[in-house]
Amino acid sequence: MTTYIKSVTFDCADALAVARFWAAALGGELDRDSTAEKAYVEAPGWGGPALWFRWVPEPRTAKLRMHFDLRAPDGIEAEVARLEGLGATVFARHEGLVVMQDPEGHEFCVED
């Protein structure tokens, strides 16, 4: 799976839960020091932390759009189904592109 990600930070109510989703989605590893307050995931091929998640107290900050796409090596529908099985939901569909949301509502794209 090819990604365009470098480094993105997101505010999360439960950083560990969202980091677990992204570790599975990216085929990477959840850092062993991750907690519910602060966590990160390494994506294969980037040589360092790729996604940082941190807990912020109420009031919550606005959701941020993710700055990367996930390529679908086995076809877009198979990839969307795999991510839905991990807890993501479809937000919108466009030709050759599906906008999804992770379990906490952060948007990202899946494309052929």
C-alpha positions as CSV (number, residue, x, y, z in Angstrom):
1,M,0.0,0.0,0.0
2,T,1.5,3.3,-1.0
3,T,0.8,6.4,1.1
4,Y,1.6,10.1,0.6
5,I,1.9,10.8,4.3
6,K,4.9,12.5,6.0
7,S,3.8,13.8,9.4
8,V,0.4,14.9,10.6
9,T,-0.9,15.6,14.1
10,F,-4.5,15.1,15.2
11,D,-6.4,16.0,18.3
12,C,-8.3,13.0,19.6
13,A,-10.6,12.2,22.6
14,D,-8.8,8.8,22.8
15,A,-5.5,9.0,21.0
16,L,-4.7,5.3,21.6
17,A,-8.0,4.0,20.0
18,V,-7.5,6.1,16.9
19,A,-3.8,5.2,16.7
20,R,-4.7,1.5,16.8
21,F,-7.0,2.0,13.8
22,W,-4.3,3.8,11.8
23,A,-1.6,1.2,12.7
24,A,-3.9,-1.5,11.3
25,A,-4.9,0.7,8.3
26,L,-1.3,1.5,7.3
27,G,0.2,-1.8,8.1
28,G,2.5,-0.1,10.6
29,E,3.2,-0.4,14.2
30,L,1.7,1.4,17.2
31,D,4.6,2.8,19.3
32,R,5.0,0.9,22.5
33,D,5.0,4.1,24.6
34,S,1.6,5.1,23.2
35,T,-1.1,6.0,25.7
36,A,-4.7,7.3,25.6
37,E,-3.3,10.8,25.9
38,K,-0.6,10.7,23.3
39,A,0.2,8.0,20.6
40,Y,1.9,7.7,17.3
41,V,2.1,5.2,14.4
42,E,4.9,4.5,12.0
43,A,3.9,4.0,8.4
44,P,6.1,1.6,6.4
45,G,8.7,3.3,4.2
46,W,8.9,6.6,6.0
47,G,11.6,6.0,8.5
48,G,10.0,7.6,11.5
49,P,6.8,8.6,13.2
50,A,4.1,9.3,10.6
51,L,1.0,10.0,12.6
52,W,0.8,11.8,16.0
53,F,-2.4,11.7,18.0
54,R,-2.9,13.7,21.2
55,W,-5.7,14.1,23.6
56,V,-7.1,17.6,24.2
57,P,-9.5,18.6,26.9
58,E,-12.9,19.9,26.1
59,P,-13.9,22.0,24.3
60,R,-12.7,19.8,21.4
61,T,-10.9,21.4,18.5
62,A,-12.2,21.3,15.0
63,K,-11.6,18.1,13.0
64,L,-8.7,18.3,10.6
65,R,-8.6,16.8,7.1
66,M,-5.8,14.2,6.7
67,H,-3.1,15.3,4.3
68,F,-2.6,11.9,2.6
69,D,-4.4,9.4,0.4
70,L,-4.4,5.6,0.7
71,R,-3.8,3.8,-2.5
72,A,-5.9,0.7,-3.2
73,P,-3.6,-2.1,-4.5
74,D,-6.5,-4.6,-4.9
75,G,-9.1,-2.2,-6.2
76,I,-10.9,0.6,-4.5
77,E,-13.9,-1.3,-3.3
78,A,-11.8,-4.0,-1.6
79,E,-9.7,-1.3,0.2
80,V,-12.9,0.5,1.3
81,A,-14.3,-2.7,2.6
82,R,-11.1,-3.5,4.5
83,L,-11.1,-0.1,6.1
84,E,-14.8,-0.3,7.0
85,G,-13.9,-3.6,8.7
86,L,-11.4,-1.6,10.8
87,G,-14.1,1.0,11.8
88,A,-13.9,3.6,9.1
89,T,-17.0,5.0,7.4
90,V,-17.6,6.3,3.8
91,F,-18.2,10.0,3.8
92,A,-18.5,10.7,0.0
93,R,-17.8,9.0,-3.3
94,H,-16.3,10.6,-6.4
95,E,-15.1,9.0,-9.6
96,G,-12.0,7.0,-8.7
97,L,-12.0,8.4,-5.1
98,V,-13.7,7.6,-1.9
99,V,-13.6,10.1,1.1
100,M,-13.7,8.2,4.4
101,Q,-13.6,9.0,8.0
102,D,-11.6,7.2,10.7
103,P,-13.5,6.2,13.9
104,E,-13.1,9.7,15.3
105,G,-14.2,11.5,12.2
106,H,-10.9,12.5,10.6
107,E,-11.3,12.5,6.8
108,F,-8.9,10.8,4.4
109,C,-9.1,9.6,0.8
110,V,-8.9,6.2,-0.8
111,E,-8.1,6.1,-4.5
112,D,-7.2,3.7,-7.3
